[in-house]
Amino acid sequence: MRDLELLDALLYDTIVEQEGAAFAASYRKMIDSPTLLDGASRQDAARLIRALTLRFRLASLAEERGRAIEIAQVAKAAASGGASAVQSDSFAEAVRTAAAAGATAEEIRSSVAGLRFHPVLTAHPTEARRRTLITLLGRMRVLLDRRSAAIDPAEAALCVRRLREEVTNLWRMGSIRTRSVTPLDEVRSAMVHFDETIFRLAPRLLRGVDEALRQLDPAEGESGSRPPHQMPTIRWGSWIGGDRDGNPNVTAVTTREAARIQADHTLRALGAVAQRLTLSIAATVPEDTIPASLAAALQRDARDLGDAERILRDRFPNEAYRRRLGAIAERLWRTRQLRIHGEKKGSEGAYADPSDLVRELKELGEALSADRLQRSAYGELLEFQWQVETFGFHFAALEVRQARAVHAAALEVLNGISSTSSGEALTAALAVELVPGVSVAEVLATIRVTAEVQQVHGEAALTNYVISGFEGAEDLRTLLALFTWACDERIPSSATADAAPGAPLVSLVPLMESSAALDSAGEILNQVLADQRLREQIRSRADHLEVMLGYSDTNKESGYLASGWSLHQAEDALVRAAAVHKMRITLFHGRGGAIGRGGGPTHRAILGQHPGGLLAGFKITEQGEVIASRYADPTIAYRDGDQILAALFTATQPSAAKRLEVEEQKYRELVGTLASEARGAYLRLVREEEGFEEFFRAATPIAELGGMNLGSRPAARGARGGTPVGGAQRASIDSLRAIPWVFAWSQSRINLPGWYGLGLLEAALADPKRRQALQEAYQRWPYFSSLIDNAAMILAKSSPAVAEEFAALALVAGGAPVQRVWELIVAERAAAERGLLGVTGAARLLGAEPDLQRSLEQRAPDLDALSRIQVRLLAQLRAATGESERDELAYLVRLTVSGVAAGLRNTG
């Protein structure tokens, strides 16, 4: 029985056991005809919604596992094809292609060594997956794997029985949170992916790169039997617990604790590896033949570790390698006790820095290699070294983000304090609330705690301070002035989360996210670099500047095509400005999971980037459900990572850069013109149509999203945590964050941010010259093909029939202006679909993506049914008058929101 059939059968059996045969028999009827819900009890409605939601969860699990199996089968087939066979889109294929194009082995190895990939984990309000759910689904994935591999029928039956238990656990688990999510809940959820996947993913990716480079010299041994080639740099970052822009729930204390949690998991994971290697590398070494470097290390262990070292010596006589690894495990344990628990007593021998451990592992590897134990030296021990180099003792570099307006307001207050001001005046200034929930003292506490985190966990544990809403050099000067204030000893530690005076050594990262900032990106950077103090600050960071590009707000502001083109133009301007000033620049791409927020396949996006923007590395946010889908399965995580490294390698080859420049010069004027026209169409709808806001609020569940406890951040800027979006402090569309904006449109199955404005493609195709140019650009220019394919994907995920029922919620009470808005949306969608098909030459949307098309078709009946249930419940909720009735209906609506999100998979 296939996974999906098995899981569906287990769910049905569970419903029979838990809810009775009568409900189990009737729930399919209610799915086929949502009107039957009108006569059903609220309890039955909740059970039906929960059943549909769990079917989506289980379908996703089956699909992910199916994809993992397919990936493994393709890789196996490629491997069995001999030395000439490699997997499509893999790093090995990228290396082979470069070699076939004339690149020398030395050039390829040098290029590989210069690659840098930096994914940054973030948490956002549409990520509804709980840590308990992540862990439970992980257990089910393991059981499905065991069942497939089982030779003994009894073992397979045992796996099915355990799966039945887990499905029962799923059924009884709460569908939505009953309390608000805290930022630390989000940190702990992210650490599940570190524990289960990411920690082992890094060495696996590097091992794959090392083996791929072997094809350049077939005579060299396989990876693991020889010294490795110089590897790419992979480093994770995290905003979870550090991003406080618009989120007063993220405090200085939160950031301190986030760093502690990350370090705790990392040190425990590294310690476990050291313990395992202690038990596995069991080669004996006569005392008189121990290499000098190893002997010196053992002497240090005896000096630093006392009784622990004596126990190791007694336990492992003549096994110097095991004693050394046991000592490393002991040192890691002491490092954890010191850094996590602050226990200085007994911390002798703790590592001061991860580089000390890396040096020891290299020394140990050299000793093993000299002892003819190359496979031990370059096998798991080397992978342990890679893990330390990748994760340090902190896993991911935390980054702090705060809005420029908050900084400016804080500095204005502080500048009103003179050297002669009284203590009362200083206390009053520190207590001033700048935005809801954020005081001047909290701003300074954040700066001081970042310095404290670096002191406790190392400078690499917190590296960047991001300024959102960046407009110019003054924003950087303001933050540096606040750093000076954070060092002022007149401000007591008691006012700043008990953090002592001080400021961190961090890179200041401008976040350009408005259309105005993006359109002036090159000019703004030139102004920054003209300021001598700011230029010196950048030089102090190895003459390297990072600039973040925001995909979300500009899309909300200008529409899909215009924002995509604006970002592409900004990349070009920033790269050119950096080249003029002879400095390195990293472009940090703030992309979401949804197409309306820059989502889409990452490896394809890389191929369309400006090559100059990749020379210092590729940095990107991984948000919401992207984290869950990418890291849930180790095989999928490896395939995605391998494709990303392959794309990064390919895009940085000189031949690729020249080819991209030629294609861009050929088509940039046409795409620029279309982007301008698309922006006009989008703004006419969103800004000028009288009935637009009324339509948006009535035809989507935006008003109901605020009470869902999906994430720790309020959905609107300036709102306190817990304020419903549609409540007393109803947010304007301008103040509404881009994330709930996209989420609301996806719930209504309209998906407007991902395609509106593309209707002009149909008119453009009517011109033979434009038609030919657009079709050529789609075939030859990776940037444009990615832009078009992503729009086609999100349009395919919309549902005109269901969207019409959501629109009816607005039309029933709205007048002619609201009716006109809907008519414009319907007409634009039809024109956009015809235009996209004309550009791609496909007969239907997703014609080139049969797997995704099949997945959407399989989910469509249940997803459409759940969406229709949501429509009916929204209508009832908005008509209800009694508080008790409203509470019951609101709960059911929130259940449907969670279910639709599970069915769509990328929503925000």
N, C-alpha and C positions, 0 to 999 in steps of 0.2 A: 504494500500500500504506500502511495506517495505521501510525503510529509504533510501536504495541505489536506489531503483526504483524511489522514489519520488525525490531525489536529482538529479538523472540523467535526469529525465523529466523536472525539473526546469531549469537545465543547458541548455537543448535543447531549451526550450521556451525562455530563456534569449538570446541565440545566434540568434534566429529568430528575437526577438525584437531589438537587438542591431546591428546585422550584416546583417539581411535580410534573407528571406526564401531561396534564391538561394544558399547562402553560407552554410546555415544550412543543406540543402539537399545534398550538395556535400562533406561536410567535412568527413562524414563516408566513402565515396568512396576513399578519399585521405588516410585515415587511413588504409584501406584494401590494398591499392596499393600506397606506397610512391613514386613510379616513376612518378605518376601524378603531384607531386610537381614540377617536372622539368619545366612544362609548366605553373605553377601557379605564380602569382605575389608574391613579397616579403611580401606584406601586408597579402595575404591569407595564406602564410606559417606561418607568425607570429600568425595569428588568430588560425590556426589549432594546432600549438604547445601549445598555451595558453589553448585551449579547452581540449587537452589531459592532461595538467598539472592540470587543475582544476578538471577534472574527478578523478585524483589520490587523490587530496586533499579531495574531497567529499567522495571518496571510503574509505579513511583512517578514516574520521569522522564517517562514517556509521559503519565501522569495530570496531572502538573503542567503539562506543555506543553499538554495538551488544555484544561486550565482557563484557561491564559494566552490561548490562541486564542479560547476562548469569551468571556472578559472583553473582549478586543480587538474581537470581532465585535459584542458588545452595545454597547460604547462607540461603535463606528462607526455602528451603526444609530441610536443616540440622537442622534449628531451630525448625521446625514443627515436627521433628522426636523425640522430647523429650530430656531429659537430656543426653541420651546416644549418641546423634547425633552431630557430628562436621564436619566442612568442610575439605576436603582433602587438605593437605599441609598447613594448617592454624596453627597459634600459638596454638590454642586450641587443635588441634590434636597432636602437638609436646609435649605439657604438658601431655596429656593423655597417649601418648606412653611412656614417661619417667616414669610416675607413674606405668604403667603396667609392666615396666622393673625392678621395685623395688626401684626406687628413692623415698625417703620420701618427705612429703609435705614441711618440713623445708629445705631440700636440693634443691628442685625445686625452692622455693621462693628465696633462697639465690643465686642460679644460675641466676635467672631472674634479680634480683637486680644488678648483676654484668655485665649484657649485655650492650654493648656500640656500637651504630651504628652511623657512621659519614659520610654521603654523602657530596661530595664537588662539587659544580657546576662549570663548566668551559665552556669557549666559544672557538670555533675553526673555522678555515677557511671554513669548509664544512657545517656549520650550516646556511642554507639559509633562515630560517623562520623569517619573520619580525614581530615586535611587533604588528603592525596593523593587520597582518594576524592572529596571535595568538588570539588577542582579538575578531576579527570577527568570527573565527571558534568557539570560546567559546560561543558567543551569539547564534550561530546556534545550538550548542549542547543543550543549555537551551530551545530553541524553539522546538526542536525535543522532549525533555522530556515533555514539556507542552502539545504538540500535543498528545502524547501517553496517558497522564494522563487526557486529557480533557473529561469531561462527556457531556458537551454542544457542539453540532455540530458547533455552531457559534464560539466557542473558538478554536476548531480545525481548522476551516477555517481561522480564524485570524492568527493562527500560520503559516499556509501554506503561507498566503499572506506576512507575515513578512520574512519568509524564502526566498520567491521569491525576496524580496528587498535585502536581504543579498547576494544572489547568483549574483544579478546584481552588487552589490558593489564589489564582488570578481572579476567579469568579467572586470570591469573597473579599478581595481587596477593594478598598475605597476607590471609586473612579476619579474623583477629584479631591483635592486637598481641602480639609476643613479648617486649616489655619493658613495664614500668609506664609509664603516661602521666605526664608531669610537668605542673605547672601552666603552664609556659611553652609546652608543646605545645598546651595548650588556648587560650592567648592567641593563638598563631600561627594556629590553626584559625579562631578568631573573626575574625581580620583578613582572612581570605580573603573573608568576606562584606562587610567594609568595602570592600575593593579592588574587588570585582566588582559590588556592588549598593548598599550603604548610602550611599556617597559621592555617587552620582548620584541616589539616591532622594530625599534631602532637598530639593534645589531643584525636583525634579519635583513633589513634593507641594505645595510652596508655590506653584509656578506654577499648579497645578490650583485651589488656593484663590483665587488672584488672578483667574483666569478665571471661577470660579464667582460671585464677587462682581460681576462685570461685568453680570450679569442684573438687578441692582438699578437700573442706569442704562444702558439699551441704547444710549444716544448715545455713551458713552465708548468709546474704542478698545480693541482686543483687547490682552490681556496681552502685554507685550513691546514695545509701541509707546508706552507712557505710564508715568509713575511708578506704582509698585505701591501697593496698599492696605497698611495695616499688617497684618503677618502674625502667625499663631500662633507660639508658641515650641515648637520640637521639639529636644530634647536627649537624646542617648544617654548611658547610664551603663554601667558594667561592674563586676562582682564578680570577673571572671576574673583571677586574680593578686592579688586583694585579700581574698578570703573565706578566712579561716583557721580558722573555727569547725569544730572536729573534723578539721581537715586540717593536720597538722604539716608537710606538704610545701610549704605556702605560708609562706614566710619573708619577713623584711624585704627580703632580697636579691631574692626573687621579685617583690615589689611594685615595687621600684626598676626592675627590668628590664622588667616589664610596662608601666610608664609609658613607658619608653624605646622599646619596640617600637611602642606605639600612636603616639607622637609621630613616630617615624621614618616610618611608613606615611602619616600625615596630612600631614607636611611634603612628602614626595615627591609625594603626590597633588595638593596645592595648587600645588606648583612646576610640575607637568605642565600644569595648567590655565593658569597664567600663561604658560608657553612656547607653548601652543597659541593663546592669545589674541594673543600677540605676532605670530604669523604670520597671524592672520585679520583683525585690525582694522588695516587698512593705509591708512586715509585720510590724505591729505597735508594738512599745515597750514603755511601760510607762517609763517616765524619771527616776523614782526611782528604776527601775529594770534593768537598763542598766549595763551589766557586766563591771568590773573595767577596763579591757584592752580596751574595746570599748570606754568607757568614756574618758580614757586617750588619745586615738587616736583622738576623737572629740575635746578635748581641744587643741591638737597640731594643728588641722585644724583651729580652731578659732585663734590661735596665728599666724599661717603661712599664711593663705589665705585671711584674712581681709574681704573685702566686698563680695567676692565670697562665703565664708563660711556663712555669714549672709543671703545671698540670699537662700542658700540651707536650712538653718534653718527655714526661713520663708515659704519656699515652701513645706518642708516636716516635719511639726511638728509631734512629736511622731513617726517618722519613721527614727530611728537612722541608720539602715542599709543602707537606701537610701542616707542619708546625707553622710555617710562614703564612699559609692561608688561614689557619686557625687564629693566628695573631691579628691578621687583617680583620677577620670577623669580630674579634674582641675590640679592636680599635674603633670599628664602626659602631659597635654597641656603646662604647664610651662616648663617642662623638654624638650619638643620639641622646644619651642621658644629659650631656652638657647643653646641646643646642635646643632640645625639645623641653626638657624638664629643669634646666638651669642648675643641675647638680654638679658643682665644681669638685666636690669631694670624690675621689676615685676616678677623676677624669684624666689622669696622667696617661699620655699615649694617645689621646684623642687627636684626630686629624685637624690641623688648622685650616686646611684648604683641600679641595678635591684634587688639585694638581699633585699634592703629596702622595695620594693614593695612586694616581696614574703613574707617577715615577716608580713607585714600588712594584706595580704590576708589570711595567716594562722591564724592570730589573729581573723579576721572577721569570718572565717570558724568555729573556736572554739566557738565563741560567738553564732553563728547561731545553732550549734549543741547542745550547752547547753540550747538553747531556744526551743528545740524539733523541729528544722527546719533542720534535717539532710539532707533532699533531696536538700535543697537550699545550704547547706554547701558543700556537696559532688557531686553536679551536675555541673552546668555551672561555679560556682565560682571556683571549683577545677580545671576545665578545663582552666579557665583564669590563674590560678596559674601555671599550666603545660606550658601554652604558654609563660609566663614570664620566667620560668626556662629554656625552650628550646631555646627561641630566644633572651633573654635579651632585650636590647634596640637597637640591631644592626642586627637582623635576622641571619646572617651567619658570622662566623669568617673569615675575609679576610686573605689571605696568599700571601706573596710576593715570586716570583720566579725569579731568575736571574742565568745566566750561570757562572760557575766557572772561565772560561777564562776571562770574563769581570771583575770579582773581582780581579783576579790576575793582569791583565793589569792596573787596577786603582791603586792598591797598589804599583805597580812598579813605576808609575808616582809620587805618593805621597811620596814614600820613597826617591825620589830624592830631596825633599824639606828639607832644614835644618832649624834649629831654627833661623838662621840669614838671611834666604832668604828674598828678598825684596817682597813688595806687588805685584809688577809687575810679579815676578817669580811665586808667588802663583796663581795669576789670569791666567797666561799662562798655568799652570799645570791643573787648574780646567777646562780650555776650551779644553783640549786634547780630541779628539774623539777616543774612544776605539773601537767601532764598529759603522757602519753607524747609526747615529741618537742618539748615547749614549755617553755622555761626562763623565769625572771624576766628575764634579759637579752634574750631574744627579744621579750618583751612590750614592753620599753622600746625595743628596736631598731625595732619596728614603728612606734611613735609618732614616733621621731626620723626615720625614713625618710619617713613621710608629710609631715613638715615639709620634708624635703629635696626631695621630689617637687614640692611646691608652689613651692619656691624655684627649681628648675631649669625646670619646665614651666608654672608659673603656678598660682595658687590654684584655678582652675577645673579643673585636671587631677586633683585629688583633693579631694572635697567633703564626704564623709560618713564618720562612724565609727558603725557599727551595733552595738548591743549585743544579742546574741541571748539568749533565755531571760529577758528583762527582767521584773522583778517590782515595781520601785518606784524612788523617788527616790534611794535609797542607791546604786543601780547607776550612776546618773549622777555622783553625788558621788565614787564610787570611781574612775571613769575620769578625772575632772578631777584627782584627787589623783595618779594615775599620770602625767598630763601634767606636773604639777609635778616629779615625780621625773625625768621624761625631760629636764628642763632642768637637773638637778643636775650641775654640772661635776665632781663627785667621781667620777661614773661615766664611765670612759674610753670614747672613741669605739671603741677596739679591741674593746670588749665588745658594741658595738651596731652591727655590720655597717659599721664605719667612718663611721657617721653622727654628726654633731656634736650636742651638746646642743641641745635645742629641742623645741617642740611645735607642731602645725599649727593653722591657723584653719579648723576644720571644724564642721559641724552634728553634734550627738550624736543618734543616731536610735534610740529604743527599738523593739525587735522583740518584739511581743506575739504569742506563738504557742501558749501553753497555754490550756486552757479556763478555768482560774482567772484568768489575766491578762485574757483577752478579756471574761469575765463582769464583771470589775471595772475595765474600761478607763477609764470616765469618772472613777471615784473615784481611780484611780492618777494620771491626768493632773492632777486637782485638787491632789493631794498634791505633784506635781512643781512645779506653778506656785505653790504656797504657799511654796516655798523661794526666798528672795530671791536667792541666788547663782545658782540655776538659772534663775530668771526673767530675771535680767540677762544670762545667757549666751544665752538665746533672743532677747532684745532685740538683742543684738549681731549676730544673724543676721537682721536686718530684721524682727524680731518674727514670725518664721515658724518653726513647728515641724513636723517630719516624724515621723510614727509609722508603723512598718511592721507589717503584719498578716500573720502566717504561716498559710498555708492547709494546709501539709503535716502538721505535728505535731498540730494540733487534729483533723484528720480521722482520723489514726491513733489518737488518744486517745478520740474521741467518735463517730466514724462520719460518714457523708456528710451526711445531713440536719441533724443536730445541729450539726456544725461549720459548715455553711453559714449556719445561722440565728444561731449565736453570733457569727460574723464580721459579719453584717449588723447585729446589735444593737450590737456594739462600734463600728462605724462611726457609728451614730446617737449613741451616748454621747460619743464623742470630738468629733464635730462640735459637739454642744451645749455641751460643756465649753469648747471653744475659743471659741465665740461669747460665752459668759459672760465670758471673760477678754479678749475683743476682740483676738484674735490670729489670724493665718492658719494653717491647718493643711493639710498634704498627707498623704493616706493612701497609703502605699506598699504595693501588693498583691503579696505574695510567692507568686505562682501558678506551678504546674508545668505540664507538658504534659498529664499524665494527669488525668482527671476527679477521681480520688481525691486530687489535689493542687491542686485549684482550676482545672484546665484547662477548655477550651471556647472557643468563639468570643469574642474580646475585645470586639468592638463590641457584642455582645449583653449581655455582662457590664456594660459601661459604662452601658447604658440602665437597668439595675436598681440602680445605685449610689445612695447618698444624695446628692442634688444638692449639699448643702453640702460634701461631701467632694471635690467636683470643682472648686470655685471657685479653688483654688490650683494646679490641674492634676491630671492622672491619671498616676500612676507605677506601673509594673508590671514584674515580672521576665519575661524571655523565656529559657526554659530548654531545654537539650537539643535534642531534635529539633524544637522550635518554631522555633529559630533557623534550622535547616537548611531547614525547609519554607517559612518566611516569606520568607527572603532568597535562596533558590536562584534564583528567576526574577524579573527586574525587574518584569514585568507584574503578577505575583501580589503582589509586595512593595508596588507602588503601590496596587493595589486594596485590599489589607488596610489600608494606612496611610490611604487616603482614607475607607474605612468607619469606621475608628477616629476620625478627625477629625470625620466626620459625626455619629457617635454622641455624641462629646464635646460638640459644638455643640448637638445636640438636647437632651441631658440637662441642660444648663445653662440652657436657656430657662425663664423664670419660669412659663410655662404648664405645662411638663413637671414642674417641681417641685411645683406645686399638685396636678396629677393624681396623681403618685406618692404624695403625702401622703394623699390621699383613699383610694386603693386600699390602701395599707398599713394605715391605721386600720381599714379594713373587714375585712381578712383576717389581721392579725398575731396575734390571739389563737388562731385555728385553727392557723396554721402553727407558732406557738410550742408549742402542745400536742402537735402531731404530732412536732415536733423532740424534745421531751422523751421521748415514747414511743419514738421511733426510737433515741435514745441508750441507753435502757434495754435494748432488744432487742440492740443492738450490744455493749454491755458484758456482757450475760449470755453472749453467745457467746465473746467474746475474753477476758474476765476470769474468768468463772465456770465455763465448761465445762472439765471435767478434761482432756479429750483434745484441746483446741484447739491447744496449742503443738506437740504431737506430730504432729497432722494437718498443720499449716502447714509444718513442717520436712520432712515426708515427701512431701507432695502438691505441693510447689513446688521449684524448683531453688535455693532460697535458700542452701543450703550450698555450692553450686558456683559462685555468682556472684563470690565474693571473688577468685578467681584469673583473672578475665577481663581485667584491665587496661583496663577501660572508661573510667575517669576517674582523676584524681589523688587523690581523696578516699577514705579507708577507708569501708566501708559502715556501720560501727558507731562510735558515739562512744567515744572513749577507746582506739581501736585504732591501732596504728602502721601506717604505710603498708605494704601488702603482706600483712597478716595476713588469711588467708582467713576469710570470715564463719563458715564452718562448721568451722574448724580448731581448733587447740589452745585458742585463746582464743575459744571459741564465744560469740557475742553473745546476750544475752537479748533477747526481743522489745522490752522497754522501752528498751534501749540502741540497738537497731537503728534506723537512720535511716528516715525516712518514704519516702525515694526508693527504696531497695532493697526496702522493704516493698511498695510499690505495684508495682514492677517484677516481683517474684517472683510476685505474684498474677496479673499480666497474662500472664506466661509460661505459667502453668498454665491460662490461658483462663477463669479464674473471675472475675477483676476485682472481687473482693469489696469493696475500699475505695470503689468508685464507686457502690454501690447497696445494700449490706446495711443493713437497717433500714426500707427502703421497702415491705416487705410489708404494713405497717399501712395503706397506702393502700387496699388491697382491703377491709379491714374498715370503713374510714372511708366508702367509697363505698356501703356497704350502708345508711347513714343518708341518707335523701333530702335533708335540709338540708345535711349535710356534702358530699354529692355535688355539689349545686348550687353550694355555695360554692367547692369545689375547682376545679370546671370554670370558674367565673367568674374565679377568681384566675389560673388558667392563661391565660385569654384576655386579661385586663386588666392584670395586674401583671407587668411585665417581669422583676423579680427572681425571681418564682416560676416563670414560664415558662422562664427560662434554667436554673433549678435542675432542673426536671423534664426538659427536653429533653436536658441534659447526661447525666443519669442514664440516660435512654432510649438515648442514643448508646453509652455504655459497656456497657450491658447487651446491646445488639445486637452489640457486638464480642466478647462472651463466646461460648463454645461449650459448651453443656451436654454434648454427646456427648464432646468431647475432655476436658473437665473431669472427666468420670466416669473416664476412663482415668488421669488424674493422681491422682484420689482413690484409685484402686485401689492405687497405690504405698503409700498410708498404711494402707488397709484390710487389705492382705495380712498385715501384721504387727501391726496395732493391734487393740485389744480393743473392747469395747462403747462406752467413752467416745469413741473415735475414730469409730466407726460413727455414733454419735449426732450428732457434729459435722457429718458429711457430710449426714446426713438433715436437719438444721436448715438447712444451706446450700441444699440442693435445694428444700426447701419454701419458704424465704424468696425464692429466686429466682423461683419460679413465681408466688408471690403478688405480688412486686414487679412482674413483667411485666404481670400482669392489672391491678394497680393503676395503673400508668403508662398503659396503654392506656385504662383507664376515665377517667382525668383528661384525657387529650389527645383522646379520642374517635376515635383512629386505629384502623385495623384491624390494623396490625402496627407493630412498632418501626421508627422512621425512615420512617414513611409519608410524612412531609412533606419528606424529604431524599432524593429519588430518586437523585441523583448519588452520595452517600455509600453509599446502599444498594447501588447497582450496583457500586461499587468493592469493597465488602466481599464481595459475591457472587462477583465475578470472582476475588478472592484466596483465597476460602474453601477450595477443593480443595487447592491447594498449601500453604496455611498449616496446614490441618488435618493434612495428610500430614507436614509438618515437625514439628508438635507431637507427633504420634504417634511419629515417629522419636525425638524427645527423650525421651518416656516410656520407650521400650524401652532407650535408652542409659542413662538414669538407673537403671533396674532392674539393668542389667548392671554399671554402675559401682559401685553400692552392694553388689553381691554379690561383686565381684572382690576377690581377696586379694593377688595379685602386684603389686609396685610398678610394673613396666613396663606391665602390662595396665591398671592404674588410670590411669596417665599418658595412655595412648592413648585410653581411654574418656573421661577428663576433657576432653581436647582436643576430641573429637567433640561432647560435650555443650555445650562453650562455642561451638562452631561453630553448633549449633542455636539457642542463646540469641541469638547475633548475628543469625541468619536470621529467627527469630520477631520480634525487635525490628524488623527491616527490614519485615516483613510487616504488623505492627500499626501502625507509624508513630508513634503517640503512646503511650508506655509508661511514662514516668516524669516 
